[in-house]
Amino acid sequence: MRIIGLTNSLKCLYSKMTKIIAEIGWNHQGDISLAKEMIVAASENGADFVKFQTWFEKDLKPGEWDNDGRREIYKKAQLTFEQHFELFDFSKKNNVIFFTSLFNENYVDELAQISNEYIKIPSMEAHDFDLILKSADKFKNIFISTGATYKKELINLVNLLNTIKKSKVVIFHCVSSYPTKAENINLRRIHHLKKIFSNVGYSGHYPNIHDAVMSLPFGVSHIEKHFTIDNKLPGRDNLFSILPSQLKELKIFIEEYKKMSLDHGIEMQEVETQVFQNYRGRWKND
C-alpha cells in the first residue's frame, strides 16, 4: 500500500509542477516600498505567487494582544484597499500572482474587485463556513489551511465543500506553531488529508526549506513558505521566514525532483547503452 501511495503521488508530479507561494504576509510591517522589494525578490527567485494578509485592526476583538503591543503592530501593518490594488498591479508587472489571506467576511466583495482568481482562508478561520461560502461565491480558487483543526471539523469541511461547485479548492496541511519544530511537522498527515480531499498542498513554518523539500514525495500541488529579504527585520514572522537564496534553491529542487521522478520503467535506458556495449565483461576472470 505504501508503494502504491508513492506511485500515485509521483503521477501527480508528472502532470503538474508543484507551485510555490511566497507568503510575505505582514513581514513588510506596513512599509509598501519594503513590500515591493519582497515581491521583486520572490519573483526573481522562483515564486509563482506572493501572498499577503488582509485585516483591519478595528475588527480585532479584545484579547491578550491588547497588553503585549500586538494590537499596535496589527494597526501598523494593515493594508488599505488602495495599497492592495497597488501591490496587485506591481506583482502583475513582476510576473507573479498576488493574493491574500482573509480573516473575516467583511471584505470579500472588496478583495474580489481587485481580483477574483485566488483567496486564502487561514487555519484559524477554517471553521468559518460563512466566510468560505461567501468566498466561494466570489473567487475561482480557494486555498484553505487546516492547522489547529480537529478531525471532526475536517469532516464537516468536506461536507461543505461538496456543496461548492463554482470554486476550485486546495486544502493545505499546516501545523499552526510559529516556528514549527521538526518533530511536530507531521508530513504523514498529508496522506490522511488526501483520502478525503482531492487537492492537497503544504504550508510550512519550519525555519528552512527542508520541510518543503520533504513534502514533495507526498504529491502536494502547492508549497507555501513565509518569505522575507532579511530575518533581522521587525516582526515575529521575519525570524523564521525563508530568504531569497533559499527560495531559489527550493525552486531548483522542485524542477529537478520532477525530472528525477519520471518513470522510465524497469528496462535499461538509452543513456546507458555506451556502458552496456563497452564496459560489460571487460575484466578477465583467472
Salt bridges, closest charged atoms under 4 A:
GLU23 OE2 - LYS51 NZ 2.90
GLU23 OE1 - HIS226 NE2 3.18
ASP48 OD1 - LYS251 NZ 3.67
GLU57 OE2 - ARG71 NH1 2.78
ASP59 OD1 - LYS58 NZ 3.38
GLU64 OE2 - ARG70 NH2 2.97
ASP66 OD1 - ARG71 NE 2.31
ASP68 OD2 - ARG70 NH2 2.78
GLU86 OE2 - LYS36 NZ 2.68
ASP109 OD1 - LYS138 NZ 3.54
GLU117 OE2 - LYS140 NZ 3.03
ASP211 OD1 - LYS225 NZ 2.90
GLU224 OE2 - LYS120 NZ 3.01
ASP237 OD2 - HIS226 ND1 3.80
ASP237 OD1 - ARG236 NE 3.00
GLU256 OE2 - LYS259 NZ 3.58
